[in-house]
Amino acid sequence: MPPSRCCRTCPRCHDCPVVLAAAARSRTRQDAVAALVDEVFAGAGRRVLPDPVLRTLEALDLARRGAPAAV
């Protein structure tokens, strides 16, 4: 009786779409991590925060100072 799940190491699994998709996701994730590490160590330029984040930070700063926040 065959196993109930794929072992992903059988010779017949070399072109399995599930195995190929998992390998592609793994490469994509590894590439993203590598790019982030490169950016951290290389000191890539400063990122600009999105407008909603800037507005939220400004509102939090105003609230901390006790000033009314603009909506």
Backbone as CSV, one residue per row, in Angstrom:
resi,resn,N_x,N_y,N_z,CA_x,CA_y,CA_z,C_x,C_y,C_z
1,MET,0.849,-1.191,0.000,0.000,0.000,0.000,0.889,1.246,0.000
2,PRO,0.625,2.203,-0.905,1.444,3.422,-0.957,1.203,4.299,0.277
3,PRO,2.187,5.155,0.600,2.006,6.054,1.747,0.839,7.013,1.514
4,SER,0.264,7.526,2.598,-0.901,8.397,2.487,-0.537,9.820,2.083
5,ARG,0.735,10.162,2.120,1.144,11.508,1.709,2.377,11.408,0.817
6,CYS,2.633,12.426,0.079,3.764,12.440,-0.848,5.047,12.650,-0.058
7,CYS,6.047,11.842,-0.373,7.326,11.987,0.324,8.203,13.027,-0.361
8,ARG,7.860,13.420,-1.570,8.554,14.420,-2.382,9.975,14.024,-2.747
9,THR,10.306,12.756,-2.562,11.644,12.318,-2.943,11.609,11.175,-3.934
10,CYS,10.447,10.699,-4.296,10.335,9.600,-5.247,10.741,10.088,-6.634
11,PRO,11.363,9.224,-7.421,11.718,9.628,-8.793,10.502,10.061,-9.601
12,ARG,9.349,9.491,-9.331,8.150,9.867,-10.089,7.627,11.246,-9.685
13,CYS,8.144,11.829,-8.621,7.664,13.140,-8.145,8.446,14.308,-8.734
14,HIS,9.439,14.061,-9.598,10.286,15.150,-10.084,9.519,16.199,-10.877
15,ASP,8.382,15.844,-11.478,7.605,16.824,-12.227,6.203,17.018,-11.637
16,CYS,6.048,16.659,-10.369,4.758,16.826,-9.690,4.461,18.321,-9.538
17,PRO,3.272,18.796,-9.917,2.963,20.224,-9.815,3.018,20.740,-8.379
18,VAL,2.688,19.897,-7.419,2.746,20.319,-6.016,4.189,20.551,-5.602
19,VAL,5.071,19.641,-5.978,6.487,19.774,-5.641,7.081,20.979,-6.356
20,LEU,6.751,21.171,-7.626,7.272,22.316,-8.379,6.793,23.641,-7.785
21,ALA,5.530,23.710,-7.382,5.005,24.935,-6.777,5.679,25.215,-5.436
22,ALA,5.895,24.181,-4.630,6.569,24.361,-3.343,7.993,24.851,-3.548
23,ALA,8.681,24.317,-4.539,10.047,24.758,-4.818,10.068,26.213,-5.279
24,ALA,9.104,26.610,-6.098,9.036,28.001,-6.559,8.771,28.948,-5.399
25,ARG,7.844,28.563,-4.492,7.578,29.409,-3.322,8.809,29.529,-2.442
26,SER,9.540,28.458,-2.299,10.746,28.470,-1.478,11.789,29.402,-2.081
27,ARG,11.970,29.323,-3.411,12.943,30.213,-4.064,12.525,31.666,-3.913
28,THR,11.246,31.957,-4.086,10.757,33.329,-3.974,10.996,33.863,-2.566
29,ARG,10.683,33.047,-1.571,10.877,33.455,-0.171,12.356,33.681,0.120
30,GLN,13.209,32.783,-0.375,14.648,32.931,-0.153,15.177,34.183,-0.843
31,ASP,14.683,34.469,-2.041,15.106,35.673,-2.761,14.688,36.928,-2.000
32,ALA,13.483,36.922,-1.437,13.002,38.086,-0.697,13.835,38.305,0.563
33,VAL,14.161,37.243,1.259,14.982,37.360,2.469,16.376,37.844,2.099
34,ALA,16.943,37.294,1.030,18.275,37.714,0.594,18.284,39.192,0.217
35,ALA,17.241,39.653,-0.466,17.166,41.064,-0.845,17.060,41.957,0.387
36,LEU,16.293,41.529,1.381,16.166,42.308,2.610,17.495,42.377,3.353
37,VAL,18.199,41.260,3.447,19.500,41.239,4.114,20.480,42.134,3.368
38,ASP,20.483,42.043,2.042,21.357,42.923,1.256,21.033,44.381,1.510
39,GLU,19.756,44.711,1.570,19.348,46.096,1.800,19.803,46.571,3.178
40,VAL,19.676,45.717,4.176,20.067,46.104,5.533,21.567,46.342,5.609
41,PHE,22.349,45.413,5.062,23.801,45.542,5.155,24.368,46.569,4.192
42,ALA,23.748,46.765,3.051,24.247,47.729,2.076,23.819,49.146,2.415
43,GLY,22.820,49.284,3.275,22.372,50.617,3.640,21.643,51.300,2.507
44,ALA,20.717,50.608,1.899,19.939,51.189,0.806,19.279,52.474,1.282
45,GLY,18.946,53.313,0.354,18.369,54.613,0.675,17.196,54.549,1.637
46,ARG,16.902,55.676,2.198,15.828,55.768,3.174,14.478,55.564,2.504
47,ARG,13.641,54.759,3.131,12.304,54.514,2.592,11.347,55.593,3.062
48,VAL,10.402,55.922,2.213,9.376,56.894,2.555,8.155,56.134,3.070
49,LEU,7.642,56.571,4.216,6.461,55.924,4.773,5.219,56.313,3.974
50,PRO,4.271,55.410,3.840,3.021,55.739,3.141,2.252,56.833,3.888
51,ASP,1.450,57.596,3.152,0.695,58.703,3.736,-0.188,58.289,4.918
52,PRO,-0.921,57.174,4.850,-1.746,56.799,6.013,-0.907,56.573,7.276
53,VAL,0.295,56.028,7.097,1.162,55.799,8.256,1.641,57.132,8.819
54,LEU,2.019,58.051,7.948,2.456,59.371,8.404,1.344,60.110,9.146
55,ARG,0.121,60.056,8.599,-1.003,60.716,9.278,-1.275,60.095,10.637
56,THR,-1.200,58.777,10.725,-1.432,58.107,12.002,-0.364,58.481,13.015
57,LEU,0.889,58.517,12.585,1.966,58.903,13.494,1.806,60.346,13.969
58,GLU,1.409,61.237,13.070,1.176,62.628,13.451,0.025,62.729,14.451
59,ALA,-1.046,61.977,14.219,-2.186,61.992,15.138,-1.784,61.456,16.504
60,LEU,-0.977,60.404,16.527,-0.505,59.862,17.807,0.378,60.855,18.539
61,ASP,1.226,61.546,17.799,2.092,62.551,18.412,1.275,63.697,18.990
62,LEU,0.260,64.153,18.233,-0.611,65.215,18.741,-1.393,64.757,19.970
63,ALA,-1.865,63.538,19.959,-2.604,63.008,21.104,-1.707,62.906,22.334
64,ARG,-0.460,62.539,22.117,0.484,62.442,23.235,0.757,63.812,23.840
65,ARG,0.753,64.838,23.008,0.981,66.205,23.492,-0.283,66.829,24.079
66,GLY,-1.422,66.187,23.865,-2.679,66.702,24.398,-3.413,67.616,23.449
67,ALA,-2.940,67.770,22.239,-3.616,68.617,21.249,-4.710,67.797,20.571
68,PRO,-5.802,68.437,20.171,-6.856,67.688,19.471,-6.368,67.230,18.110
69,ALA,-6.695,66.020,17.775,-6.274,65.459,16.479,-7.260,65.871,15.401
70,ALA,-6.724,66.230,14.243,-7.571,66.583,13.096,-8.011,65.305,12.405
71,VAL,-9.275,65.246,11.994,-9.790,64.037,11.347,-9.782,64.172,9.879
